[in-house]
C-alpha cells in the first residue's frame, strides 16, 4: 500500500496526459513551455515564482518539480525558503482580508 495519496513516480508520467486528447494536451504543453521561456523575467526567476505558487496551491508534484528545477538553476535554499514565506504571507493575508466580509455581515446583523 502507498504511504501517500500522491505517487512521486506519477510526476514523470505528466507528459502522458496528452495521450487521451492529443490536441488539447499539445496546446497546453506549447503554452506551458512558452510561459517558462526567458522573457522579461529570467527562467530562474520564473522557477522561483513557480515554486512559491506550488506551495500556495499545495501541489506536491509542482513542489517536487520546481525544487529540483530551482536547484539546477542555482536557486539557493535560502532563496527558496524566502519565496515560500512570501507565498505563505500572501495566502495568510488573503484569508485574513476575507474577515472583512465576516465583520461586515456581523455589523449588518447587529445593526
C-alpha positions in Angstrom: 0.0 0.0 0.0 1.2 3.5 -0.8 2.2 5.7 2.1 0.8 8.8 0.4 -2.0 9.5 -2.0 0.5 11.2 -4.4 2.9 8.8 -6.0 6.2 10.6 -6.8 6.6 8.4 -9.9 3.5 10.0 -11.4 5.4 13.2 -11.9 7.4 11.5 -14.7 4.2 10.5 -16.4 2.9 14.1 -16.7 3.7 14.2 -20.4 1.4 11.2 -21.0 -1.6 13.3 -20.0 -1.9 14.2 -23.7 -2.5 10.6 -24.8 -6.2 10.8 -24.2 -6.6 14.1 -26.0 -3.6 14.9 -28.2 -4.9 18.3 -29.4 -5.6 19.8 -26.1 -2.5 18.2 -24.5 -0.3 19.7 -27.2 -1.9 23.1 -26.8 -1.3 23.0 -23.1 2.3 22.0 -23.3 3.0 24.5 -26.0 1.6 27.2 -23.7 3.3 25.8 -20.6 6.7 25.7 -22.3 6.3 29.2 -23.8 5.5 30.6 -20.3 8.7 29.3 -18.9 11.0 30.6 -21.6 13.3 33.6 -20.9 11.4 36.8 -21.3 11.2 39.9 -19.2 11.7 37.5 -16.3 14.6 35.0 -16.4 14.0 31.3 -16.4 15.5 31.3 -12.9 13.0 33.9 -11.6 10.1 32.0 -13.2 11.2 28.8 -11.5 11.3 30.6 -8.1 7.8 32.0 -8.8 6.6 28.6 -9.7 8.0 27.1 -6.5 6.2 29.7 -4.4 2.9 29.2 -6.3 3.3 25.5 -6.0 3.3 25.8 -2.2 0.3 28.2 -2.3 -1.8 25.8 -4.3 -0.3 22.9 -2.3 0.7 20.7 -5.4 3.3 18.1 -4.3 4.2 17.3 -7.9 4.9 21.0 -8.6 6.9 21.4 -5.3 9.0 18.4 -6.3 9.5 19.6 -9.9 10.3 23.2 -9.1 12.5 22.4 -6.1 14.7 20.3 -8.4 14.4 22.8 -11.3 15.4 25.6 -8.9 18.4 23.8 -7.6 19.6 23.2 -11.2 19.2 26.9 -11.9 21.3 27.8 -8.9 18.5 28.9 -6.6 19.7 28.6 -3.0 17.8 27.0 -0.2 17.7 30.5 1.4 16.0 32.0 -1.6 13.6 29.1 -1.7 12.5 29.5 1.9 12.2 33.3 1.5 9.9 32.7 -1.6 7.9 30.2 0.5 7.5 32.8 3.2 6.3 35.3 0.7 3.7 32.8 -0.6 2.6 32.0 3.0 2.2 35.7 3.8 0.1 36.3 0.8 -2.0 33.2 1.5 -2.4 34.2 5.1 -3.2 37.8 4.2 -5.8 36.6 1.7 -7.5 34.6 4.4 -7.5 37.5 6.9 -8.8 40.1 4.4 -11.8 37.9 3.9 -12.5 38.5 7.5 -13.8 41.9 6.5 -16.7 40.1 4.9 -17.4 38.4 8.2 -17.1 41.8 10.0 -19.5 43.4 7.6 -22.1 40.6 8.0 -21.9 40.8 11.8 -22.2 44.6 11.7 -25.2 44.3 9.4 -26.9 41.7 11.6 -26.2 43.5 14.8 -27.1 46.8 13.3 
